[in-house]
Amino acid sequence: MIPFTAFAEVVAYAAGAALLAGAVGVSALYALRGRSIATLVAVVSAATVLATVAGIVAITLKMLISDHDRSVTLTVTVIGGLVGLGVSLLLGHRLIGGTRSLLVSVRRAGETGRFRPPERRLPAELAELGTELSTAYENLDAARARERALESSRRELVAWVSHDLRTPLAGLRAMAEALEDEVVADRATVRQYHAQIRAETDRLTAMVDDLFELSRIHAGALRLSRQRVGLGDLVSETVAGTEPLARAKGVRLRGQAQGVLPVEVDAAELGRALRNLVVNAIRHTPEDGGVEIVAGAEEGMAYVAVSDACGGIPDEDLPRLFDVAFRGEAARTPGGGAGLGLAIARGIVEAHAGEIGVSNAGPGCRFVVRLPLGV
């Protein structure tokens, strides 16, 4: 059995030689840090072989091994090291091939806008990187599609608002000029003009308010003052606020809530969203038709459903119904404003972490708002 002191001395010599070779390898890695992966892998392999050879040389010199035995040991070690170096170079070549094919796919994605992972089999880490890049490009493509849709809706909004502003402004100017030039002088006509001016002014004010609300929603500046309220109370207030419009249109309006439905919401903002839905339903429901508002709970969510008798919406228009300025067929929305009501309703509902949807049901459409149910 080798004495402890001799064993410790051997370990010290071997460790010293290995540390010296390792230091040389680290210095080489630092100097070549900008080179290819294959070069760095070759440096690591060479440093390993050098550390092994240096340790063996130091040990054989200390142990006074014969020259023949030392030569055999070093030969075997060098052969093993060369084999390891060759394997390392093959590994580096495979890594380089994988990274280059991945780089080609990225460059191609820059031209086409779509990323397709390389067809060749990649190491696990590079394959995972390719998967993440594919997901990132898909998200980027979806974001670009949303941006194009938003830009299109903005242009459409400008066109609709320009059209809807031009008509009342022209009427206001004509009536103001008629009053100023005293073209109309009898009291009845003057009162009629004043009433029309006030009505058009109120309409323009409502449009400006809608635009301001929509801009706050899109800018993420909508500040909610949440409080615990009953969804049935909001439904009752919505019915009371829209009853005059329904009565003037000759539409039957009915609302009901099924049980106690507490929700944590901004009552003013959510009330505005519900009013927009009900007003939209009343406008598109013919005389003697009915609009029904039902509040309830299912699957841990509170919901408000607004059903009308508009006759249904074409299936191709359903996905765009909540887009800014979308109003479908012009014949369905006489005097319907700038088409912002449903877009505002969606923005308010989503700001409350809720969902809003629409489907054809019965004689018309059914809008459903879903909100987290308060506990």
C-alpha positions as CSV (number, residue, x, y, z in Angstrom):
1,M,0.0,0.0,0.0
2,I,1.4,3.4,-1.0
3,P,2.3,5.6,2.0
4,F,0.0,8.6,2.6
5,T,2.8,11.1,2.2
6,A,3.8,9.7,-1.1
7,F,0.1,9.6,-2.2
8,A,-0.4,13.2,-1.2
9,E,2.8,14.2,-3.1
10,V,1.6,12.4,-6.3
11,V,-1.8,14.2,-6.0
12,A,-0.1,17.5,-5.5
13,Y,2.1,17.0,-8.6
14,A,-0.8,15.8,-10.7
15,A,-3.1,18.7,-9.6
16,G,-0.4,21.2,-10.2
17,A,0.2,20.0,-13.7
18,A,-3.5,19.8,-14.4
19,L,-4.1,23.3,-13.1
20,L,-1.3,24.7,-15.3
21,A,-2.8,23.0,-18.4
22,G,-6.2,24.2,-17.4
23,A,-5.0,27.8,-17.1
24,V,-3.5,27.5,-20.6
25,G,-6.8,26.2,-21.9
26,V,-8.8,29.0,-20.2
27,S,-6.5,31.6,-21.7
28,A,-6.9,30.1,-25.1
29,L,-10.7,30.1,-24.8
30,Y,-10.6,33.8,-23.8
31,A,-8.4,34.7,-26.7
32,L,-10.5,32.7,-29.2
33,R,-13.9,33.7,-27.7
34,G,-15.1,35.1,-31.0
35,R,-14.3,32.0,-33.0
36,S,-16.7,29.1,-34.0
37,I,-18.1,26.6,-31.6
38,A,-15.9,23.8,-33.2
39,T,-12.7,25.8,-32.4
40,L,-13.8,26.3,-28.8
41,V,-14.7,22.6,-28.4
42,A,-11.3,21.6,-29.9
43,V,-9.6,23.9,-27.3
44,V,-11.5,22.3,-24.5
45,S,-10.6,18.8,-25.7
46,A,-6.9,19.7,-26.2
47,A,-6.8,21.3,-22.8
48,T,-8.2,18.0,-21.3
49,V,-5.6,15.9,-23.1
50,L,-2.8,18.3,-22.1
51,A,-3.8,18.2,-18.5
52,T,-3.9,14.4,-18.5
53,V,-0.5,14.2,-20.2
54,A,1.1,16.7,-17.9
55,G,-0.2,14.9,-14.9
56,I,1.1,11.6,-16.1
57,V,4.5,13.0,-16.9
58,A,4.8,14.6,-13.5
59,I,3.7,11.4,-11.8
60,T,6.0,9.1,-13.8
61,L,9.0,11.4,-13.1
62,K,8.2,11.4,-9.4
63,M,7.7,7.7,-9.3
64,L,11.0,6.9,-11.2
65,I,9.2,4.7,-13.8
66,S,11.3,3.4,-16.6
67,D,11.5,5.2,-19.9
68,H,9.8,2.2,-21.6
69,D,6.8,2.3,-19.3
70,R,6.6,6.0,-19.5
71,S,6.6,5.9,-23.3
72,V,3.8,3.3,-23.3
73,T,1.7,5.3,-20.9
74,L,2.1,8.5,-22.7
75,T,1.4,6.8,-26.1
76,V,-1.8,5.3,-24.8
77,T,-2.8,8.6,-23.3
78,V,-2.1,10.7,-26.4
79,I,-4.0,8.2,-28.6
80,G,-7.0,8.4,-26.3
81,G,-6.7,12.2,-26.3
82,L,-6.6,12.3,-30.2
83,V,-9.7,10.1,-30.4
84,G,-11.4,12.4,-27.9
85,L,-10.3,15.4,-29.9
86,G,-11.7,13.9,-33.1
87,V,-15.0,13.2,-31.4
88,S,-15.0,16.8,-30.1
89,L,-14.4,18.2,-33.6
90,L,-17.3,16.1,-34.9
91,L,-19.5,17.4,-32.2
92,G,-18.4,21.0,-33.0
93,H,-19.1,20.4,-36.7
94,R,-22.6,19.2,-35.9
95,L,-23.3,22.2,-33.7
96,I,-22.0,24.5,-36.4
97,G,-24.2,22.8,-39.0
98,G,-27.2,23.2,-36.7
99,T,-26.6,26.8,-35.9
100,R,-26.0,27.7,-39.6
101,S,-29.2,25.9,-40.7
102,L,-31.1,27.8,-37.9
103,L,-29.5,31.1,-39.1
104,V,-30.6,30.4,-42.7
105,S,-34.2,29.8,-41.4
106,V,-34.1,33.1,-39.5
107,R,-32.8,35.0,-42.6
108,R,-35.5,33.4,-44.7
109,A,-38.1,34.4,-42.1
110,G,-36.9,38.0,-42.4
111,E,-37.8,37.9,-46.1
112,T,-41.0,35.9,-46.0
113,G,-42.3,36.9,-42.5
114,R,-42.8,33.3,-41.5
115,F,-40.3,31.1,-39.7
116,R,-39.9,27.5,-40.6
117,P,-37.6,25.3,-38.4
118,P,-34.8,23.5,-40.3
119,E,-35.7,20.1,-41.6
120,R,-32.5,18.6,-40.3
121,R,-32.4,17.1,-36.9
122,L,-31.0,19.6,-34.4
123,P,-29.5,19.1,-30.9
124,A,-32.2,19.5,-28.2
125,E,-31.2,23.0,-27.2
126,L,-31.2,24.3,-30.8
127,A,-34.4,22.5,-31.5
128,E,-36.0,24.2,-28.5
129,L,-34.6,27.5,-29.7
130,G,-36.2,26.9,-33.2
131,T,-39.5,26.1,-31.5
132,E,-39.4,29.3,-29.5
133,L,-38.5,31.3,-32.6
134,S,-41.4,29.8,-34.5
135,T,-43.8,30.8,-31.7
136,A,-42.3,34.3,-31.6
137,Y,-42.7,34.8,-35.3
138,E,-46.3,33.5,-35.1
139,N,-47.0,36.0,-32.3
140,L,-45.3,38.7,-34.3
141,D,-47.4,37.9,-37.3
142,A,-50.6,38.0,-35.2
143,A,-49.5,41.3,-33.8
144,R,-49.0,42.7,-37.3
145,A,-52.4,41.4,-38.4
146,R,-54.0,43.1,-35.4
147,E,-52.1,46.3,-36.2
148,R,-53.3,46.2,-39.8
149,A,-56.9,45.5,-38.6
150,L,-56.6,48.4,-36.2
151,E,-55.2,50.7,-38.8
152,S,-58.0,49.7,-41.2
153,S,-60.6,50.3,-38.5
154,R,-59.1,53.7,-37.8
155,R,-59.3,54.7,-41.4
156,E,-62.9,53.4,-41.5
157,L,-63.6,55.4,-38.3
158,V,-62.3,58.6,-39.8
159,A,-64.4,58.1,-42.9
160,W,-67.6,57.3,-40.8
161,V,-67.0,60.2,-38.4
162,S,-66.3,62.6,-41.3
163,H,-69.6,61.5,-42.9
164,D,-71.6,61.7,-39.7
165,L,-70.2,65.1,-38.7
166,R,-70.6,66.7,-42.1
167,T,-74.4,66.2,-42.2
168,P,-75.3,67.7,-38.8
169,L,-72.8,70.5,-39.2
170,A,-74.2,71.4,-42.6
171,G,-77.7,71.5,-41.1
172,L,-76.6,73.5,-38.1
173,R,-74.9,76.1,-40.4
174,A,-78.0,76.3,-42.7
175,M,-80.4,76.8,-39.7
176,A,-78.0,79.4,-38.1
177,E,-77.7,81.3,-41.3
178,A,-81.5,81.2,-41.8
179,L,-82.0,82.6,-38.2
180,E,-79.2,85.2,-38.7
181,D,-80.6,86.4,-42.0
182,E,-84.1,86.4,-40.7
183,V,-85.2,84.1,-43.5
184,V,-87.5,82.5,-40.9
185,A,-89.3,84.8,-38.6
186,D,-92.5,83.1,-37.4
187,R,-92.2,81.8,-33.8
188,A,-93.2,78.2,-34.6
189,T,-90.4,77.8,-37.2
190,V,-87.9,79.6,-35.0
191,R,-88.7,77.3,-32.1
192,Q,-88.4,74.3,-34.4
193,Y,-85.0,75.4,-35.6
194,H,-83.9,75.9,-32.0
195,A,-85.1,72.4,-31.1
196,Q,-83.3,70.9,-34.1
197,I,-80.1,72.8,-33.3
198,R,-80.2,71.5,-29.7
199,A,-80.9,68.0,-30.9
200,E,-78.0,68.0,-33.4
201,T,-75.7,69.6,-30.7
202,D,-76.6,66.8,-28.3
203,R,-75.9,64.2,-31.0
204,L,-72.5,65.7,-31.8
205,T,-71.7,65.9,-28.1
206,A,-72.5,62.2,-27.7
207,M,-70.2,61.4,-30.7
208,V,-67.4,63.4,-29.1
209,D,-67.9,61.6,-25.8
210,D,-67.8,58.2,-27.5
211,L,-64.6,59.2,-29.3
212,F,-63.0,60.3,-26.1
213,E,-64.1,57.1,-24.3
214,L,-62.8,54.9,-27.1
215,S,-59.4,56.8,-27.2
216,R,-59.1,56.2,-23.4
217,I,-59.8,52.5,-23.9
218,H,-57.3,52.1,-26.7
219,A,-54.6,54.1,-24.8
220,G,-55.1,51.9,-21.7
221,A,-56.1,55.0,-19.8
222,L,-59.5,53.8,-18.6
223,R,-59.4,54.0,-14.9
224,L,-62.0,51.8,-13.1
225,S,-63.4,52.6,-9.7
226,R,-64.5,49.2,-8.7
227,Q,-67.2,48.6,-6.0
228,R,-69.4,45.7,-5.0
229,V,-72.8,46.1,-6.7
230,G,-75.7,43.9,-7.7
231,L,-75.9,43.1,-11.3
232,G,-79.7,43.1,-11.1
233,D,-79.5,46.8,-10.0
234,L,-77.5,47.7,-13.1
235,V,-80.0,45.9,-15.3
236,S,-82.8,47.8,-13.6
237,E,-81.0,51.1,-14.1
238,T,-80.3,50.3,-17.8
239,V,-84.0,49.4,-18.4
240,A,-85.1,52.7,-16.7
241,G,-82.6,54.7,-18.7
242,T,-83.5,53.3,-22.1
243,E,-87.3,52.9,-21.6
244,P,-88.1,56.3,-23.2
245,L,-86.2,55.4,-26.4
246,A,-88.0,52.0,-26.5
247,R,-91.4,53.7,-26.0
248,A,-90.7,56.2,-28.7
249,K,-89.7,53.4,-31.1
250,G,-92.7,51.3,-30.1
251,V,-90.4,48.5,-28.8
252,R,-91.3,46.3,-25.8
253,L,-88.4,46.4,-23.2
254,R,-88.2,43.9,-20.4
255,G,-85.4,43.1,-17.9
256,Q,-85.0,40.6,-15.1
257,A,-82.3,39.2,-12.9
258,Q,-82.2,35.7,-11.6
259,G,-81.1,35.8,-7.9
260,V,-78.5,37.9,-6.2
261,L,-75.6,38.6,-8.4
262,P,-72.8,40.5,-6.7
263,V,-70.0,41.8,-9.0
264,E,-66.9,44.0,-8.4
265,V,-67.2,46.5,-11.2
266,D,-67.1,50.2,-12.0
267,A,-70.9,50.8,-12.0
268,A,-70.8,53.9,-14.2
269,E,-68.6,52.3,-16.9
270,L,-70.3,48.9,-16.9
271,G,-73.7,50.7,-17.0
272,R,-72.6,52.6,-20.1
273,A,-71.6,49.3,-21.8
274,L,-75.0,47.8,-21.0
275,R,-76.8,50.9,-22.2
276,N,-74.9,50.7,-25.5
277,L,-76.0,47.2,-26.0
278,V,-79.6,47.9,-25.2
279,V,-79.7,51.1,-27.3
280,N,-78.2,49.1,-30.2
281,A,-80.9,46.4,-29.7
282,I,-83.7,48.9,-29.6
283,R,-82.5,50.7,-32.8
284,H,-82.4,47.5,-34.8
285,T,-85.7,46.1,-33.5
286,P,-88.7,46.9,-35.6
287,E,-91.9,48.4,-34.1
288,D,-93.9,46.0,-31.9
289,G,-90.7,43.9,-31.5
290,G,-89.2,43.1,-28.1
291,V,-85.9,43.5,-26.4
292,E,-85.1,41.4,-23.3
293,I,-82.3,41.8,-20.8
294,V,-81.6,38.8,-18.6
295,A,-79.0,38.6,-15.8
296,G,-77.9,35.3,-14.2
297,A,-75.0,33.2,-13.2
298,E,-73.5,30.0,-14.6
299,E,-70.2,28.2,-14.2
300,G,-69.0,30.7,-11.6
301,M,-69.5,33.7,-13.9
302,A,-72.2,36.3,-13.9
303,Y,-73.7,37.1,-17.3
304,V,-76.1,39.7,-18.9
305,A,-77.8,38.6,-22.1
306,V,-79.5,41.2,-24.4
307,S,-81.8,39.7,-27.0
308,D,-83.5,41.7,-29.8
309,A,-85.6,41.1,-32.8
310,C,-83.4,42.6,-35.5
311,G,-83.8,39.7,-37.9
312,G,-80.3,38.3,-37.4
313,I,-76.9,39.3,-38.6
314,P,-75.0,37.7,-41.6
315,D,-72.5,35.2,-40.3
316,E,-69.7,36.9,-42.1
317,D,-70.4,40.1,-40.1
318,L,-70.5,38.5,-36.7
319,P,-66.7,38.5,-36.1
320,R,-66.5,42.2,-37.0
321,L,-69.5,43.5,-35.1
322,F,-67.4,44.9,-32.2
323,D,-64.8,46.5,-34.5
324,V,-64.5,50.2,-34.4
325,A,-66.9,52.0,-36.8
326,F,-68.4,48.7,-38.1
327,R,-72.1,49.2,-38.7
328,G,-72.9,46.5,-41.2
329,E,-75.5,47.5,-43.8
330,A,-76.3,51.2,-43.9
331,A,-80.0,50.4,-44.0
332,R,-79.8,48.8,-40.5
333,T,-78.3,51.9,-38.8
334,P,-80.2,55.1,-39.8
335,G,-79.0,57.8,-37.4
336,G,-77.0,55.2,-35.6
337,G,-74.0,57.4,-34.8
338,A,-70.4,56.6,-35.6
339,G,-70.7,52.9,-34.9
340,L,-68.7,53.2,-31.6
341,G,-71.2,51.8,-29.1
342,L,-70.4,48.1,-29.4
343,A,-66.6,48.8,-29.6
344,I,-66.8,50.8,-26.4
345,A,-68.9,48.1,-24.8
346,R,-66.3,45.5,-25.6
347,G,-63.5,47.7,-24.3
348,I,-65.2,48.3,-21.0
349,V,-66.1,44.6,-20.5
350,E,-62.6,43.5,-21.3
351,A,-61.2,46.1,-18.9
352,H,-63.3,44.3,-16.2
353,A,-61.6,41.0,-17.2
354,G,-64.9,39.9,-18.8
355,E,-66.0,38.6,-22.2
356,I,-68.5,39.8,-24.7
357,G,-70.0,37.9,-27.6
358,V,-72.9,37.8,-30.0
359,S,-74.8,35.1,-31.9
360,N,-78.0,34.8,-33.9
361,A,-80.8,33.5,-31.7
362,G,-84.6,33.4,-32.3
363,P,-85.9,36.4,-34.2
364,G,-82.7,38.4,-33.8
365,C,-79.4,38.5,-32.0
366,R,-78.2,37.7,-28.5
367,F,-75.4,39.7,-26.9
368,V,-73.9,38.1,-23.8
369,V,-71.6,39.8,-21.3
370,R,-69.8,37.5,-18.9
371,L,-68.1,38.9,-15.8
372,P,-66.3,37.3,-12.8
373,L,-68.9,36.7,-10.1
374,G,-68.0,38.4,-6.8
375,V,-67.7,36.2,-3.7
